[in-house]
Amino acid sequence: MSERRARVERKREMQKKRAANRGVTPTGRVQAPLRRKGPSPRWMLYLIFASLALGFLLIFINYLGVLPGGASNWYLLVGIVLLAVGFYVATKYR
């Protein structure tokens, strides 16, 4: 009985080795090769800093009440959206 177990274990080990070489998981699923992405374009860095700076500046100026129409929730909302865009793009930067 132990000889049979040894054969089964050897067979499993060989399947694992073959699977590792082919990109197949031990469960038999084929995995697609990982696609490597290159570095981000240079404009992305400018977009990050511009949207963060404009969002902060818009919120700051809104609270000073200098913008046309005085302090408004719409200016605040646009500033927060610009900040969110800046943070989102920053997470995608490579």
N, C-alpha and C positions, 0 to 999 in steps of 0.2 A: 504494500500500500504506500509506503514512503517513496518507493521508486516512482510510482505514478505521480505523486505530489511534486517530486523533483522535476519530472518531465513537464508538468503543467506550469510550474514556476519558470523553467527555462523558456518555455514557449511564450509566456507573458513578457518576460524580459526582452526576448527577441522582437516581439511585436512593439514594445515600447521604443526600442532602439530604431526600428524601421519607421515608426510613426514620427519620431523626433527628426529623422532625416528628411521626411517627405512633407512636413508641415501638417501632419495629421495628429489629432489628439488621441490619447489612448482609448477614448470612447468611440473613435472612428469618424469624428467630424473633421472635415477639411477646413483649415483656416486660411483665409486670404492673406497674402503677404502684406505687411505693414507698409504704407506709403509714407515716405519721409517727405515732409514739406520743408521748403527752403526758408530762408530768413524773410521777415516781413518787409514790404516796400517802405521806402523812406518817408513817404507822405503819411503813413500811419502814425508815426511818432509825432509829427506836426499836428495831426488831427487830435491825438490824445491831449497834448498840452493846450491846444487852442480851445477845445471844448471844455476842459477843466477850468482854464483861466476865464473864459467868457461866462461860464456858468457861475463861478464864484463872484466875478465882477458884477454880473447882472443882479444877483441876490444882494450883494453889498450896496449897490447903488439904489436898489429898490427900497431898502430900509432907510437910506438917507432921504428918500422922497424927492430925488432930483429928476427922475424920469417924467415924461409927459403924462399927466393924469394922476400924479402923485403915486403913493404906494398902492400897488395893485397885486391881487393874488395871481393874476395872469403872468406878470413879470416873474414872480416867485416860481410859478409852475415851469415856465420856460427855462429858468436857471437850474432848477432841479433836473429837468430832462437833459439839459446840456451836461450836467455833472454825471448823470447816469450813463449817457453815451460815452463820455470820456472814460469812465470806469469799465464799461463793457468792452470798448476797443482795447483798453490796456490789458485786459485778460486774454485777448486774442493775439497780442503782440509776441513775436518770437525773436 
